[in-house]
Amino acid sequence: MNAYDIIRRPVITEQSMESVADKKYVFQVAINATKTEIKAAVEEIFDVKVAKVNTIRMQGKVKRTGAYPAGPRAAYKKAVVTLTANSKTIEFFEGMV
């Protein structure tokens, strides 16, 4: 797997945007990615230094689809990446805060 297979997309929510000031960024990652793989992928893609990676497995919600029976959304994995104090910020998130 390359770095772009591990980091799927950024998670853009109000709560995740508040943590950008503390150099914490949230990404949706591959479900079988480890913390060391996530750290290496973020450092390779964004050219920053990562201090810590926290991960959480998110279960898919059960959603109704009209008259049909309810069906589940897919489960996914989130990673909260904390950068070092002397690392530069990720420019992708700059315009969204």
Secondary structure as a PSIPRED ss2 file (coil, helix, strand):
# PSIPRED VFORMAT (PSIPRED V4.0)

   1 M C   1.000  0.000  0.000
   2 N C   1.000  0.000  0.000
   3 A H   0.000  1.000  0.000
   4 Y H   0.000  1.000  0.000
   5 D H   0.000  1.000  0.000
   6 I H   0.000  1.000  0.000
   7 I E   0.000  0.000  1.000
   8 R E   0.000  0.000  1.000
   9 R E   0.000  0.000  1.000
  10 P E   0.000  0.000  1.000
  11 V C   1.000  0.000  0.000
  12 I C   1.000  0.000  0.000
  13 T C   1.000  0.000  0.000
  14 E H   0.000  1.000  0.000
  15 Q H   0.000  1.000  0.000
  16 S H   0.000  1.000  0.000
  17 M H   0.000  1.000  0.000
  18 E H   0.000  1.000  0.000
  19 S H   0.000  1.000  0.000
  20 V H   0.000  1.000  0.000
  21 A H   0.000  1.000  0.000
  22 D H   0.000  1.000  0.000
  23 K C   1.000  0.000  0.000
  24 K E   0.000  0.000  1.000
  25 Y E   0.000  0.000  1.000
  26 V E   0.000  0.000  1.000
  27 F E   0.000  0.000  1.000
  28 Q E   0.000  0.000  1.000
  29 V E   0.000  0.000  1.000
  30 A C   1.000  0.000  0.000
  31 I C   1.000  0.000  0.000
  32 N C   1.000  0.000  0.000
  33 A C   1.000  0.000  0.000
  34 T C   1.000  0.000  0.000
  35 K H   0.000  1.000  0.000
  36 T H   0.000  1.000  0.000
  37 E H   0.000  1.000  0.000
  38 I H   0.000  1.000  0.000
  39 K H   0.000  1.000  0.000
  40 A H   0.000  1.000  0.000
  41 A H   0.000  1.000  0.000
  42 V H   0.000  1.000  0.000
  43 E H   0.000  1.000  0.000
  44 E H   0.000  1.000  0.000
  45 I H   0.000  1.000  0.000
  46 F H   0.000  1.000  0.000
  47 D C   1.000  0.000  0.000
  48 V C   1.000  0.000  0.000
  49 K C   1.000  0.000  0.000
  50 V E   0.000  0.000  1.000
  51 A E   0.000  0.000  1.000
  52 K E   0.000  0.000  1.000
  53 V E   0.000  0.000  1.000
  54 N E   0.000  0.000  1.000
  55 T E   0.000  0.000  1.000
  56 I E   0.000  0.000  1.000
  57 R E   0.000  0.000  1.000
  58 M E   0.000  0.000  1.000
  59 Q C   1.000  0.000  0.000
  60 G C   1.000  0.000  0.000
  61 K C   1.000  0.000  0.000
  62 V E   0.000  0.000  1.000
  63 K E   0.000  0.000  1.000
  64 R E   0.000  0.000  1.000
  65 T E   0.000  0.000  1.000
  66 G C   1.000  0.000  0.000
  67 A C   1.000  0.000  0.000
  68 Y E   0.000  0.000  1.000
  69 P E   0.000  0.000  1.000
  70 A E   0.000  0.000  1.000
  71 G E   0.000  0.000  1.000
  72 P E   0.000  0.000  1.000
  73 R C   1.000  0.000  0.000
  74 A C   1.000  0.000  0.000
  75 A C   1.000  0.000  0.000
  76 Y E   0.000  0.000  1.000
  77 K E   0.000  0.000  1.000
  78 K E   0.000  0.000  1.000
  79 A E   0.000  0.000  1.000
  80 V E   0.000  0.000  1.000
  81 V E   0.000  0.000  1.000
  82 T E   0.000  0.000  1.000
  83 L E   0.000  0.000  1.000
  84 T C   1.000  0.000  0.000
  85 A C   1.000  0.000  0.000
  86 N C   1.000  0.000  0.000
  87 S C   1.000  0.000  0.000
  88 K C   1.000  0.000  0.000
  89 T C   1.000  0.000  0.000
  90 I C   1.000  0.000  0.000
  91 E H   0.000  1.000  0.000
  92 F H   0.000  1.000  0.000
  93 F H   0.000  1.000  0.000
  94 E H   0.000  1.000  0.000
  95 G H   0.000  1.000  0.000
  96 M H   0.000  1.000  0.000
  97 V C   1.000  0.000  0.000
